[in-house]
Amino acid sequence: MTEATMGTEFRAGAGKGDSPRFHTAGNGCSPLFLAPLNTYGDPPRKSSCGALSLIGGILAAVLSLALAAQAAEGPAKADPAAPKIRLLILSGANNHTWKTTTPALKKMYEDSGRFTVEVTDDVPNLKAADFARYDCIVSNYTTYPVIEGKRWPAETEKALLDYVASGHGFVLFHAASTAWGDWPEFTDLIGLSWQKDKATGKNVSGHGAQHSFTLTIVDKEHPITQGMKDFQHVKDELYHRQLKHATARVLATTFSDKAMGGTGENEPMIVVTQLGKGRCFHNALGHDPKPMEGVGFQTLMLRGTEWAATGKVTIPIPADWPAVGTPQAEELKKAAEPKKAEPAKKPAEAKK
């Protein structure tokens, strides 16, 4: 519902959290003065203050419902007139549940109205010509825990790097950062990569217990995060000690709490890189379909993918953004809290 269709004048600057405000006609009646339409030049008929208050209350309730519906919409939609961005999702192998995360990813992109999506589960056999049909490649692929010795043929590797450098995009999230750990040009492209101790083979990178945490926007000038406030993310894995490459520009970080098995340091969560005329967007969030439903994850993925593909961002930040301190953020924290066990019931006394 728009302001025009309400047939009233709103107070300039009223925000989403404000109660609806209306101008009065200076006759002492509140909150709204309505003069019935009169197209014949007769003096307007009078309405009683009680009736007017009732009408104003009804309109206020209708507006509140409209705002609530808007807040429930989730990630904002793209301009339907904008040309579609063609995506190819790399899938078919992942130590996480790719059979559920890839469909969730595909649906997210298609529901936004900005993208068309195809999926391949045959990543090892991709050829140079396969990339050219798309504006951006999105990776949900890794062979972890074996991250070495799984590289493409040199021709295919060169084709991907040339594809990006010529002005296309590459996007990845969460566990896809563990792929091709022995391909230096790839790890430079993605900007943030999983570390293993070469001597022992044990992980240097890792994560603590899943929980809800705050993302701090540290680069407010980049097109992806411009206008974006720090926000509360839903319960998810928080990666720590990933290797940040010199190519990476960090857009957002998260404090890795020692109480949750973390490092006690701020860890990069969102990074971007550039290769030639092309761009890479890397989102460390998204362990499974549940955190992928979060408005923060989805908005970052949509805006980040649009930027990687085009160099610009048109997809808006949604109205129900869970900025720190808002009711939405507090609800996310509360929902992620472990449920307290009910006190044990005392056994009934045995009959004598």
N, C-alpha and C positions, 0 to 999 in steps of 0.2 A: 504494500500500500504506500503510495507516495503522498507527499505533503499536498500536492495539488488535488488529489482525489479526496482528501479529507475535507476540503472546502473551508479551511481555517487558516489563520496565520500563526506560524510557530514563532516562539521567541528565538531570535538570532543567537546562534552559539549553543543551543541546547544539545547536550551530548546524549549518548546512548543510555547512560546511567541515570539521567535526569528524569523526573516526572514530566509528563507533557505540560507545556506552558502555553497559554493562549492570551492574546490581547483582549482586554475588556473594552467596552465602548464608553466607559466613564460614567455609567449610570448606577454604579453601586452594586450591580449584580455580578456574581462570581460563580464559577470561573470563566464563564463564556457568555457573551451577549450575542444572541442570534435574532436577526430581524427576518421574518419570512419573506421569501422572494415576492416582489410586487412589480409586475411589468406594465401596470396601467397608470403609473404616476400617482397613485393614491398614497397617503401617508402610511408608513409602515405600521403594522399592527403591533400592539404591545404584548409582551409575554411576561408572566409572573416570574419572580426570582427563583421560586421553588422549582418551577418547571425547567427553567434555564439551567439550574444547578444539576438537575437530573440528566438533562441532555448532555451537559458538559461531562458529567461522570461517565455516561455511556460511551461518549467519544474517547475519553481518556482510557477506558478499559479496552476499547477496540484497538487503540494505538499501542497499548502495552502488549496485547496479544500479537500484533504485527511485529513489534520489536523482538518479542520472544521467539517468534517463528524465524525471524532473520537470524537470530543468534544460534538457532538449532541447525542452521543450514550447513555448518562446517566450512571446509575450504571454499574460498570464493571461486566463482566460475570465470572462465576466460571470455573474452569478447567473441560471440559466435560468428562475427563477420571476419575475424582474423583467419588467414590461411592456416591449414593444419600443418603441424610439424610431424614429420615421419620418424618414428622410433623403431629400433630393433633392440629387443631385450635378449641378452645373453643369459641362458639358463641351462638346466640339465644336470648340474653338479653343484653342490654346496654342502658344507657341514651343518648348515641350518636347513630348515624345512622348505626347500625351494619349490616343492610341489604345492605349497599353500601360499608362499610369499610372492611367487611370480604371478599367479592369477590376481592376487590383491594389488600388486603393482600395476598390472595391465588395466584393471578396473579403475584404479585411481586416475591414471592418465586419461583414459577414454571418458570417464565421467566429467572431467574438467572441461571437455569440449575443445581443447587446444591441440590434441595430439591424435594421430592414428598410430596403432601399435601392431607390430608383428613380433613373434617369439621364435627363437631357435634353441633347440636342446642339443644341437650337434656342433658345439663350439669348436672342438678340436679340428673339425674338417672344414671350417670356414676358409674361403679363398678371397683373394684381393678384390675380385669383382663384387663380392657379396656386400661390401660396405657402401658402395656408391649409390645404392638405392635409397639411402636414409640420410636424414639431417643430423641424427644423433644416435649414438650407441649407448645403451644403458646396461650395466653389468650387474647381474645377480649370480655371478659365476665364480667358483673357486674349486680347486682340487685339494684344499686343506684336509688333513694335516700334511699331505705331501705337496709342498709349495715349490719344489725345485725339480727340474727334469721333466716338466710338463709344457715346455714352451712350444709355440707354433713354429713352422718352418720359417726361415729367415725372410722369405718373400712375403708371407702373410704378416709378419711383424712389421716389416717396412711399410706394407700397405696400410696398416692401421695408423701408424705414426704419420704417414703422408696424408691420409684421410683427415686426421685431426688438424694437421698443420695447414691444410688448404682452406680451412675455415669452418669445419664441422665440429661437433661436440662429442664429448665422452662423459658419462655419468656413472657413478657407482655408489653403493651404500653398504654399510656394516661389513659383513664378512668378505665381501668382494675385495677388500683391501689386502687379503691374504694371498691372492692369486699371483702367480708368476713372480715369486719373490727373488728369482735369480735372473730377472730381465731388468737391468738397471734403467733403461729408457722408459719402461713402463712404470716403475716405481717413482721415477721423477715426474712422470705425467700425472699420476694420481696424488702426489704430494704428501701422502701420509700412508705408511706401510707397516705391516705387521713384522715384528722383530723376533728372531729366534737366535739363541746362542749357538754359533757355528761349531763350537767345541763339543757341546753337550747335546745339542738338538732340542733343548728345552726352550719353552716360550719365555721371552723377555716381556713382550706385550701380554696383556691379559684383561681381566675385568673382575669386579667384585660381585656382590649380590645385586640382583635386580631391584631397582627402586625408582621412585619419581624424583627428578632432579631439575635444577634450573639451568637454562642455557643463557649465557651472557653474550650479548651482541657486542663484539669488540671492534668491528668495522662497520660503522653506520653509513659510510659513503658508497659502498659497493651497491650496484643495482639490485642484487638479490636481497640484501638486508636493509636497504634504505627505507626508513620509516618503520622498521620492525623494532619492537620493544623486547627487552629481556622477558623470557617466558618460562612457564613450568611445563616440562615434558612429562608424558605419562610414564608408567613403570616400564623400564627398559634396561638393557645391558649398557654399561658405561665403559667403553674401551679406555685403557690407559697404557702408557709407555709405548705408544706407536711412534715410529720414527718419522719426524717431520723433516721433509726435504727442503732444500734451499729454494726450490721452485714454488713452494706453497705460500699462499696468502691466507691467513687465518681470518675467518669471518665471525666465528662463535666458539666459545670455550665453555667448559663445565668443571666445577670443583669436584674432584674425586675424593670423596670422604673416606678417611681411614676406618671410620666406624662401619662402613659398608664393604670393607675389604679393598679400598682404593689406595691411592698413593699420597693423599694429602696435598695434592697439587692441582693447578688448573690444567686440564687436558684439552687439546684442540678437538673439536667435534665437527666443525664445518670448515672446509678449506677449498680453495679454487687454485687452478694453475692456468697458464696460457702456453701454447706451443704454436709458434708461427702465428697464423691468423685464427687458430682454433682455441677451444677452451675446454677445461675439465672441471666438473663440479663433484665434490666428494662429501658425502653425508655419512658420518659414523654411526648414526642411529638406525633403529629398525631391526631388532632381533627376530621378530616373528610378526604375524599379521595383526596382533593386538596393538603393539606400539605403532605399527604402520597406520593405524586408524587415527592416531592423534593429529589434531589440527596443526601442531607445530611441525611434525614430520612431513605431513602432506604438503603444507604450504611451502616449506623449504624445497622439497623435491620438485614440485611443480614450477616454482620460480627459478630454481637452480637449473632445471632441465631446459626451460625456455631460454635462459641466458646462455647455457652451453651451446645450444643449437643456433641462436640468432645474435647473441651479444647484447640483447635488450630484454627487459622485463616489463610485461603488460599485465600479468595476472596479479590482482590486488591481494593485499593482506585482509583476511576476513574480519568481519565485525566482532566475532566472538573470540578474538585473540586472547589466549590465557596469560596475559601480561602479569608479571609478579605483583602480588597484592590484590588482584581482582578476585571476585567470587569464583570465576572459572578456575583460576590457579589453585585456590584453596580446596576446591572440590577434587581436583586431580591429586593433590597431596593426600587428602583424606581417603580417597578411593584406593590409593596405593599402600596405605598403612596395613600391617598385618592384623588380622582379626583376632581379638582377644578371646581366649578360651573361656567358655562358661565354667563357673565354679562347680566342682564335683558335688553331686548330690550325696547327702548322708544316707548310708544304707538304712533301710527300715529296721527297727529293733526286732530281733527274733522273738517269736512268741514263746512264752514260757510254757 
